[in-house]
Amino acid sequence: MGRARGRAGRLVGDAGAGADALTGAPGPHDRQAAALARVVAVMDRLRSPEGCPWYAEQTHTSLLPYALEEAHELVEAVEHGDPAHVREELGDLLLQVLVHARIASEDPVAPFDVGDVADDLAAKLVRRNPHVFGPGAGQVLDAATVDARWQDLKRAEKPARTSVLDGVPASMGALARAQKLVARAGRAGLLDTAPVPAGPSSDGPVPADAAPAAIGEALLALVVAAQHAGVDAEAALRRATADWEAAARRAEA
């Protein structure tokens, strides 16, 4: 707890000096740093013995459903185009970062706090964007080149990963995970060599015992088709489902 408060205090002190974190020049970050320090202190209090019993009982594992839920709610807010809702959901996601980091600060073996998380993230962003921060700063690159360079740097930092398909969480939803894998395969040129299921034939009904495999292959084939067309399959299905849901509700009424 003391470490987190010390880090927060340092943030406020740095901001009070009015210096930009990268250049040392005066910058407009005072309010942002002070607000972040304040919310770190609030979480510190909630998790402390004199704080909230609910937060005191939480663990990394118990909080996992909330992280997933808040991420989905942010997606919904963005797709609805509601800035106030987006702001609220970003705060809820930040809450997840804060409470996980606060719990981690109590680990007796390998403690870290939100300052360490922020330091690591800043270092990663600088390291993986050499066209902005490195010797080649100022290069004019398109987004596709930047993404390819990011992926190359990421692979170099993670030598234990031997495949471009490594690192996609098994806990992702089936459609989102398929889309992520297909996108990675596409960048690596694997879609031209790896066999893609064609889906069920239209010649007649699929036998019941073959239906699960056939439907799965059809869904995967659609994900691959979406990748080739530059379509976000997850977002497309959400939109189509929302339209269908609205029609179903009208029929229900």
C-alpha positions in Angstrom: 0.0 0.0 0.0 2.8 2.4 0.9 4.6 1.7 -2.3 1.4 2.5 -4.3 0.9 5.7 -2.4 4.5 6.7 -2.9 4.2 6.1 -6.7 1.1 8.1 -6.8 2.7 10.9 -4.9 5.6 10.8 -7.3 3.2 11.1 -10.2 1.6 14.2 -8.7 5.1 15.7 -7.9 6.2 15.1 -11.5 3.0 16.7 -12.8 3.3 19.6 -10.5 6.6 20.4 -12.1 4.7 20.8 -15.4 7.2 18.6 -17.3 6.4 16.4 -20.2 7.3 12.8 -19.4 9.1 12.3 -22.7 10.7 15.6 -23.5 11.0 17.4 -20.2 9.2 20.3 -21.7 6.2 21.9 -20.1 3.1 19.8 -20.8 -0.6 19.7 -20.1 -0.5 16.5 -18.0 -0.9 18.0 -14.5 -4.6 17.3 -14.2 -4.4 13.8 -15.7 -1.6 12.8 -13.4 -3.4 14.2 -10.4 -6.6 12.4 -11.3 -4.8 9.1 -11.7 -3.0 9.6 -8.4 -6.3 10.3 -6.8 -8.0 7.2 -8.1 -5.0 5.0 -7.1 -5.4 6.5 -3.6 -9.1 5.7 -3.6 -8.4 2.1 -4.5 -5.7 1.9 -1.9 -8.3 3.0 0.7 -10.9 0.5 -0.5 -8.5 -2.4 -0.3 -7.0 -1.4 3.1 -8.1 -2.9 6.4 -10.2 0.2 7.2 -11.8 0.1 3.7 -14.5 -2.0 1.9 -15.0 -5.7 2.9 -16.0 -6.6 -0.7 -12.8 -5.4 -2.1 -10.8 -7.0 0.7 -12.2 -10.4 -0.3 -11.4 -10.2 -4.0 -8.7 -12.1 -5.8 -7.4 -12.1 -9.4 -9.5 -15.1 -10.1 -12.7 -13.8 -8.6 -12.5 -10.6 -10.6 -12.1 -12.3 -14.0 -15.9 -12.2 -14.9 -16.0 -8.5 -14.2 -13.0 -7.8 -16.6 -14.8 -9.7 -19.4 -18.1 -8.0 -18.7 -16.6 -4.5 -18.6 -14.8 -5.1 -21.9 -18.0 -6.2 -23.6 -19.8 -3.2 -22.2 -17.2 -0.9 -23.6 -17.6 -2.5 -27.1 -21.4 -1.9 -26.8 -20.9 1.7 -25.8 -18.6 2.4 -28.7 -20.9 0.7 -31.2 -23.8 2.8 -29.9 -21.8 6.0 -30.4 -22.5 7.3 -26.9 -19.5 9.4 -25.7 -20.8 9.6 -22.1 -21.3 5.8 -22.0 -17.8 5.2 -23.5 -16.3 7.5 -20.8 -18.1 5.5 -18.0 -17.1 2.1 -19.4 -13.4 3.2 -19.8 -13.6 4.1 -16.1 -14.9 0.7 -15.3 -12.1 -1.0 -17.3 -9.6 1.3 -15.5 -11.1 0.1 -12.2 -10.2 -3.5 -13.2 -6.6 -2.5 -13.8 -6.4 -0.7 -10.5 -7.9 -3.4 -8.3 -5.8 -6.2 -10.0 -2.6 -4.1 -9.5 -3.6 -3.3 -5.9 -4.0 -7.1 -5.2 -0.7 -7.8 -6.9 1.1 -5.2 -4.7 0.3 -7.5 -1.7 2.0 -10.6 -3.3 4.7 -11.8 -0.9 6.8 -13.3 -3.7 6.6 -11.1 -6.7 4.7 -7.9 -5.9 4.1 -5.1 -8.4 1.8 -2.1 -8.4 0.0 0.1 -10.9 3.1 2.2 -11.3 5.0 -0.9 -12.4 2.2 -1.7 -14.9 2.3 1.8 -16.3 6.1 1.8 -16.5 6.1 -1.5 -18.4 3.4 -0.3 -20.8 5.2 2.9 -21.5 8.5 1.1 -22.2 6.7 -1.4 -24.5 5.0 1.4 -26.5 8.4 3.2 -26.9 10.2 0.0 -27.8 7.6 -1.2 -30.4 7.3 2.2 -32.1 10.8 3.0 -33.2 9.4 5.1 -36.0 8.3 7.5 -33.4 10.7 7.1 -30.5 13.8 5.4 -32.0 16.8 6.5 -34.1 14.4 6.3 -37.1 11.9 8.7 -35.6 10.2 10.8 -38.2 9.8 8.0 -40.8 6.6 8.3 -42.8 5.0 4.8 -42.6 1.5 3.5 -43.3 -0.5 1.7 -40.7 0.0 -1.7 -42.3 3.8 -1.3 -42.2 3.6 -0.2 -38.6 1.5 -3.2 -37.6 3.9 -5.6 -39.4 6.8 -4.1 -37.6 5.0 -4.3 -34.2 4.4 -8.1 -34.9 8.0 -8.6 -35.8 9.2 -6.9 -32.6 6.7 -8.8 -30.5 8.0 -12.1 -31.9 11.5 -11.1 -31.2 10.6 -10.3 -27.6 8.8 -13.7 -27.1 11.2 -16.3 -28.4 9.3 -19.1 -26.6 6.5 -18.7 -29.2 7.4 -20.8 -32.2 4.2 -20.1 -34.2 2.4 -17.0 -35.4 -0.7 -18.6 -33.9 0.8 -18.8 -30.4 -0.6 -16.5 -27.7 -4.3 -16.4 -28.7 -6.1 -17.1 -25.4 -8.2 -20.2 -25.4 -10.7 -18.4 -23.1 -11.8 -16.1 -25.9 -15.2 -16.6 -27.5 -15.2 -19.1 -30.3 -15.9 -16.6 -33.1 -13.5 -14.0 -31.8 -10.7 -16.5 -31.3 -11.3 -17.9 -34.8 -11.1 -14.4 -36.2 -7.9 -13.7 -34.4 -6.3 -16.9 -35.6 -7.4 -16.4 -39.1 -6.1 -12.8 -39.1 -2.7 -13.9 -37.9 -2.7 -16.7 -40.5 -3.5 -14.2 -43.2 -0.6 -11.9 -42.2 1.7 -14.9 -42.4 0.4 -16.1 -45.7 -0.9 -19.3 -44.3 -4.4 -18.9 -45.7 -3.0 -19.7 -49.1 -1.5 -23.0 -47.9 -3.6 -24.2 -45.0 -6.8 -26.0 -46.0 -10.0 -24.1 -45.2 -13.3 -26.0 -44.7 -15.8 -25.3 -47.4 -18.8 -25.8 -45.2 -21.8 -28.1 -45.7 -23.0 -28.8 -49.2 -26.4 -27.5 -50.3 -27.2 -30.9 -52.0 -29.4 -32.0 -49.1 -29.9 -32.1 -45.3 -26.8 -32.8 -43.2 -27.1 -36.0 -41.1 -27.6 -35.3 -37.4 -24.4 -36.9 -36.3 -22.4 -34.8 -38.8 -24.2 -31.5 -38.2 -21.9 -30.1 -35.4 -18.8 -30.6 -37.5 -20.5 -29.3 -40.7 -21.8 -26.2 -39.0 -18.5 -25.5 -37.3 -16.7 -25.8 -40.7 -19.3 -23.4 -42.2 -18.7 -20.9 -39.5 -15.0 -21.1 -39.9 -15.3 -20.7 -43.7 -17.3 -17.5 -43.1 -14.6 -16.2 -40.8 -12.0 -16.8 -43.5 -14.3 -15.1 -46.1 -14.7 -12.1 -43.8 -10.9 -11.9 -43.4 -10.4 -11.9 -47.2 -13.1 -9.2 -47.5 -11.7 -7.0 -44.7 -14.8 -7.5 -42.6 -14.8 -7.8 -38.8 -16.8 -11.0 -38.4 -17.5 -10.5 -34.7 -18.9 -7.0 -35.3 -20.9 -8.1 -38.3 -22.5 -10.9 -36.3 -23.3 -8.5 -33.5 -25.0 -6.1 -35.9 -27.0 -8.9 -37.6 -28.0 -10.3 -34.3 -29.1 -6.9 -33.0 -31.3 -6.4 -36.1 -32.8 -9.9 -35.7 -33.3 -9.3 -32.0 -35.2 -6.0 -32.8 -37.4 -7.8 -35.3 -38.1 -10.6 -32.8 -39.0 -8.1 -30.1 -41.4 -6.4 -32.5 -43.0 -9.7 -33.3 -43.2 -10.6 -29.6 -45.0 -7.3 -28.9 
